Amino acid sequence: MKLTFWGAARTVTGSMHHVEASGKHYLLDCGQYQGRRKEAEERNRNLPFPGASIEAVLLSHAHIDHSGNLPLLVRNGFAGPIYTSAATADLCVPMLTDSAMIQEKDALYLNRRTLRRRALGANHDTPEVKPMYTVEDAQHTFPHFRPLAMHQAHPAGPDLTYQTFDAGHMLGSTCMVLEHTPRSGPKIRLCFSGDVGRAGLPIIRKPEAVPPVDFLIMESTYGGRLHKHIEHVADTLATVVNRTHHRGGKLIVPAFAVGRTQQLVLLLHELIRASRIPPFPIFVDSPLAVNVTEVFRKHKELFDAEATAFEEHGEDPFGFHRLRYLREASESKTLNDLRGPWMVISASGMCEAGRILHHLKNNIEDPRNTVLITGYQAENTLGRKIAEGHSEVNIFGEPHRLRAEVALLDELSGHADQQELLAWMEPLAKGLRRVFLVHGEPAQQEALISAITARFRIEAIAPERGQAFDLAIG
Ligand SMILES: [Zn+2]
């Protein structure tokens, strides 16, 4: 078995690992890389292998940094199955369609701006921007999905089986164990953690224990950090909402359209029900949210006790008075002239694309307003610059002064922290030979390497992009 790291190597996005077993090639995830526009374009457009060379994709979960380049893979000749959980397969339909639509719209917006500037005599050499993939490319991807039940071992190719466990990170998220039984030599068991979640997150269940393996590819997003306790999340949210409401300001909330948005809606529902925040207008400005809510309802079997309780009382966890889902762009634009206080939850979560950019452009220069950051922000993204409180940020290529309050809701992180990652490793660590850390920035990885070495006395490394390893026992 041979392993090559093509994405999320010493960084957090673009998850993609290449496995070779019995002469066949597989991908663990096929995610979109996010970062500086030019570099991201280059990295995403140019896959380091022909699509047709891949036998199957094993997809850990639906987040775009894990699934977002599947349409490109298919356009590049991939003809095999995409194995994943049923909820992930269902979520990928609206998510990849939305991702394609965002890319088409952004290209249109940038090209129109170039034309306007050219008319004014500037920017003659700006090339035309093409979407990375289109809605049509996304639609060609869906027939490749093969949803498989969790916990059972399924054949993934010659001499290779694939088995999944609930990762507790988002609806349908999985950790996977690959077992390679070569014709000669011992069996090799490899676990890919995907993104490891946490106990206590709204809606979803806690991560399941994974049985022992020989090699482990593990995420390390928060490998050097300890999170604030999740029990405080409702208090923090209520404080920020009330403070902004008091100023008559608007709350601009970038959030992953799938997962984080539904968790925020459920928390706001509980706060309003308990009269801890005023019943002011809340908008979920995402054409994706309506479709995704349907997918959540279809997969109630994955809900935790809290979300199940809403259902049992005949209440909709994802809907309440004063909450409006905005599907059309024309509805989104009406917010431009609406006086505060109000709140909008919109995508993308790292402020790299989508309607959130328009809300930020219109609102971040007003000190009455708050930008509430609810998730991880990768290096070089607009979301990261806002979270770090830069005094000026570029939106659609134009500088804007950041005068709004910036608040962080770290508690809701969908990623395990250092302690939680070590606890998650415990059941699979017996006999473990080596840990490959992915999906983390170097400082977080170094801290986690020290912690793993100290606790388990197992070799842990953070591979570079393109680095390959022979996984052999004996
Ligand atoms: Zn994720």
Boltz pocket constraint, residues with backbone or C-beta under 6 A from the ligand:
constraints:
  - pocket:
      binder: B
      contacts: [[A, 61], [A, 63], [A, 66], [A, 169], [A, 195]]
      max_distance: 6.0
